[in-house]
Amino acid sequence: RKSDGGYAQATYKINKLKLGLSYGVSNLKLAADEDAGSVKGLLLKKNESAVGGLYYSLTKSVTLVGEFIDTKAKAWNGNSAKETTYALGGIIFF
């Protein structure tokens, strides 16, 4: 299956706080022998996700992380799914 899409990401740092945004999308085409109205119509048509994040440098080696993730998927037959997630954690650099 042929596909196209893209991904963009941007961050901005203010002292110890970094703000981040990203967005990605993937569009999948049907193959020549596939029909959107058949059982094969359950195949994925589009995935997209947006992420917003806050990253705080506690020390040189430890960063605290908070992210909001919004993801959507759509099938060729019209079915869709959506997920919204929050992530909290930390990163240790060594």
N, C-alpha and C positions, 0 to 999 in steps of 0.2 A: 504494500500500500504506500502510495506517495503521501508525503506530508509537507507542511510548511508551518512556520510560526516564528516566534522570537522571544527574546528576554531582554529586559532593561533593568538596571539597578543604579541607584544613586544614594550617596551618603553625604552627610554634612556634620562636621565636628565642631562642638562648642566646648572648649576646655576639656573636661574629662567625659563629656556626654556626646555620643555619636547617634544621630538620627539616621535611619535607613528606610528606603522604600524599594520594592522590586515588584515587577509584573512579568509574567510569562504566559504564553499561549501556544498551543500546538493544535493544528487542524489536520485531521487525517482524511484522505480521500478514499472512496470505495475503489476496489480493484475492478478490472473489466468484467469479471464473472460474478460480482456481488450486486445484490438488489436491496435498496434501503427498505423495501416493504416486506422482505422475507425474514426468516429467523436470523439471517446474517445482519439484518438491520439493527440487531442488538449491539453490533460493533461500535466502538468508540468513534465519535465524530470530532469532538472538541474537548480539550482540557485547558483550563486557565486558572491561574493562581496569583493573588496579590498578597504581599507581605509588608507590614509596617513594623519597624523594630526600634527599640531604645537599647543602647549599649553603654554602660557606665564603667569606666576604668577605675576600679577600686584601688588597685596597685598596678605596678608595671607588669605583673604576672597574672593578675586576676581581673576578669571583666564580668560584670553582672549583665544578664540578658533578659529582655522582655519582648516578646513578639506577638503580633496579631496576624493570623493566617486565614485568608478567605479563598476557598477552592471550589470550583464548579466543573462538572463534567456533563457532557451531553452525548447521547447515542444517536445513530442515524434514524431510529424509529421514533424519536421524540422523547424517550425516557431521559431523565436528568437526575443528578445528585448534587448536593451542596454540602459543604462542611466548613464550619467556622471554628477555629482553634486558637487557644491562647497558650503560649509557651513561656515558662520562666526557668531560668537556670544560670549557669555560670560557665566561663571558659578559663581554663588554666593554661598559660603559656609557659613552656620550659625549653 
